[in-house]
Amino acid sequence: MTIESKDNEKLKLVRKLGERKHREREGLFATEGEDLLAAGLAAGAQPRFVLVAGARSQLSTTVVAKCELTSLDEVAPDLLASVSSLGSGTRVIAVWRRPDSVAPQAPCVYLDAVGDPGNVGTIIRTAHGLLDATVALGPGCADPYGPKATRASMGSLFARPPAEASEVEATPRPRVALVAHGGDPLGVALGGAGTVCLGAEREGLRPEVVAACDAKVTIPLHGGAESLNVAAAAAVACARMSEAATGA
């Protein structure tokens, strides 16, 4: 049967999961789109249920086969669009259990009060792709399981679930602080780093986080630019760490 009522319990749950407090209370999160569904399945995760706009035949046969243990429900397209966080609507919404938090292990990227969910998701994707690293989320960070963060991660949050770190001291040493000014050249300290630490774009790292690090590094900028987007800075740092690890 096709879901045709806005009061359906699964649709109501998806609406609730748009808010962080409900994601944390329920221990669940939602993703939109077949690509994220396929990425979760490829990483070995199984969604609680999947909602499809119209006929399930629109999904690839591979995705349908891997969802054989999952409730896969067809939904009237306008109803699915009504619970989507995308302005254009979506063809697929999957609901998943939030993974248990993992312990930070080297190589690690520590984020301090990075509150933009798009940046958090992008850094999870970057750390996974360039360094196969875990991202450790410190206090004040955006929820990596919110809609913007999950889209920006492009599925990497399934392959490398982020860790939660109530303090930077929980991350592997040596720790290197990425600061806007006054740090050492990148290649010197990042080569043997266990953790690279990044802060919010405007405020940067808190002084107590910098104090807990073993070294400070700065990305040299040209043309009068003041700083880089934190996700771009993370990409530069991860690339340098990867080069040092491989001897490239």
Residue, then its C-alpha position, 0 to 999 in steps of 0.5 A: m500500500t502507498i502511504e497517503s496520509k500526512d498523519n502516518e507515523k513514519l512521516k511524523l517521525v521524519r518531521k521530528l528528526g529535522e530537529r537535533k533534540h529529537r535526533e538525540r532523544e530517538g537515537l535516529f537520523a534521516t538521510e535524503g536521496e538514493d546516493l546516501l542510502a546506497a552509501g549507508l548500505a555499502a558501509g554495512a548499515q541497515p536503515r530502520f525504514v525507507l520511504v520512496a516517492g511513488a513506485r519502489s521500482q524507481l530505485s536501483t535493483t542493487v539498493v532494493a536487494k540490500c534493503e530486503l530486511t528493511s521496511l521499504d514503503e511507497v509514499a505519495p510524492d507530494l507527501l514525501a516532499s512535505v517532510s523533505s528538507l530540500g526545497s525541490g523535494t526528494r525521491v528517497i528518505a531513509v531513517w537510520r540508527r545513530p552509530d555509537s560514538v567511537a574513540p578518537q584514534a590517530p589520524c584524527v581531526y578535532l573540531d572545536a566549536v565548528g557550528d556550521p553543519g555544512n562545514v562539519g559534514t564536508i570535513i568528515r568527507t575530507a578527512h575520510g577521503l584524504l586521510d581515512a581519519t576520524v573526526a572528533l567533535g568537541p563542544g559547540c559543534a554542529d550535529p553531524y547527523g543533521p540534514k545539511a551535515t549528512r548531505a555534505s558528508m556524501g556518505s562518509l559519516f557511515a564509513r567513518p562515524p565521527a567521535e565525540a570528545s568532551e575535551v581535546e585531551a581525549t584525542p591522540r598526541p602529538r596534537v597540532a593546532l591550526v592557527a591563523h597567524g604565528g604558527d610553524p610551516l605546515g610540513v614541519a609539525l603535521g608530519g607526525a601529528g596524531t591529531v590536527c585541531l581546527g576551530a570556528e572560522r571567526e573565533g579560531l581555536r579556544p586558548e585552552v585547546v591551543a595550550a593542550c597542543d604540542a605545536k602550532v602551524t599556519i597555512p601561508l596565505h597570499g594576496g591579502a586574504e585573511s583566512l580560509n574557510v575551515a573546511a578548506a583549511a582542513a583539506v590542506a592539513c589532511a593532504r599534508m598529513s597524507e603526503a607525510a605518511t606516504g612519503a609523497 
